[in-house]
Amino acid sequence: MIVIGSGPGGYVAAIRASQLGLKAAIIEKENLGGVCLNWGCIPTKALLKSAQVFNYINHAEDYGIKVKDAKHDFSSVVNRSRNVAEGMSKGVQFLMKKNKIDVINGTGVLVPGKKVDVTDNEGKKTTYGANHIILATGARSRELPNLKQDGKKVFGYREAMNLPAQPESLVVVGSGAIGVEFAYFYNSMGTKVTIVEFMPGIVPVEDEDISKQLLKSFKKSGIKIMTGSTVESVDASGKACKVSVKNSKGETETIEADAVLSAVGIAPNTEGLGLETCGVITEKGKVVVNDYYQTNIPGVYAIGDIVQGQALAHVASAEGIICVEKIAGHHPEPLDYNNIPGCTYCNPEVASVGYTEKAAKEAGYELKIGKFPFSASGKASASGEKDGFVKLIFDAKYGELLGAHMIGSNVTEMIAETVLARKLETTGHEIIKAVHPHPTMSEAIMEAAAAAYDEVIHL
């Protein structure tokens, strides 16, 4: 087996292939671990942890502790993030050796006959063949025609985590996970941040109640938010960027900022991969696959951000494992894309799985909804983290948990309970009767379930 790309889809697929007795090789043009490990999930969480620590220090008096003249060193914060990423990349190198996976450095291009041409950094081309070839080339920051990235003043997530100096002011275009995480980070570091979002609410894929709460929390922390607004152009020719924005009233206003972060989504890396030459079918830039990630060409598979489904690291990993297990003759279950947790690591954190309230109603369900605010949680009060809530959505007829939506401290660690509950077809009453430890943030899940059935104790 050859895997093109070593992100959380590619390297996981290669390891699982090795475990199942297949000889595996990975082709990688940059760093093992892909975007997630080197420029995405892991280093951004390191940045966000620094922001959280700085916030704690600035509010130390709330906890009875006095700290004088706390300052942050922006370059040290960035260096810590890079060191964390490098350490994780070395961990993947170790896993490759442990599992006897060949790592081929270079750019891979699919060619007919189950072969891959690999061009290394010196321009030397070598052809490799395998019975099975998995495409796992990931994605990059999407560029809009009216928001061209120069990598210096107007940039994507990759540059945003490695800036040589902290901008005094920043416009963030887009309020998905990438946008709000960087907005929180830079705001915490003291940058004046403005978010411009085309949709009526921020984090638009989330439940509307979550969007409203995060908007409230962000405004409280001093972030300016413009929803229902569009960036029409950016003039980066002067010292500052002049961002022309059509606001929700249809009026055009100009915002001046040191830099602009384009966080308007991602584009799959499918160009120059040899798909057209080999006859691999694509649709809207993504590779068309079946439930087991087989393309229309026998022996060629695709996983991760280049296929339909949520562009998340844990999705790519799950797809890679399912793909390889099917190749090895096992009988894996197809992935349930409606039971994929989504996590956003701003403050307060956001985590969700399954149907939003709106989507559940549109699907025809009669609902029971329970909501428990962290302001009523003993652990949240003791921690000084009372913002947010847990919201659970149940099918009134059968008690099935249709969706879970959380906003608050550490909710990204809590969401897995509801993912498992949905996988096991757990009912609302079973969640209520499952004794949760006290005092914990996770009690809010039990209390929210109880609220849906008018049995809540602490409200």
Beta strands, then each sheet from edge to edge (+ up, - down):
strand 1: 2-4
strand 2: 25-28
strand 3: 102-105
strand 4: 107-111
strand 5: 115-119
strand 6: 125-129
strand 7: 133-135
strand 8: 139-141
strand 9: 154-155
strand 10: 169-173
strand 11: 192-196
strand 12: 224-226
strand 13: 230-235
strand 14: 241-246
strand 15: 252-257
strand 16: 259-262
strand 17: 266-268
strand 18: 282-283
strand 19: 286-287
strand 20: 300-302
strand 21: 342-344
strand 22: 349-354
strand 23: 367-373
strand 24: 389-395
strand 25: 401-408
sheet 1: 3+ 2+ 1+ 7+ 20+
sheet 2: 4+ 5- 6+
sheet 3: 8+ 17-
sheet 4: 9+ 16+ 10+ 11+ 12+
sheet 5: 13+ 14- 15+
sheet 6: 18+ 19-
sheet 7: 21+ 22- 25+ 24- 23+
end
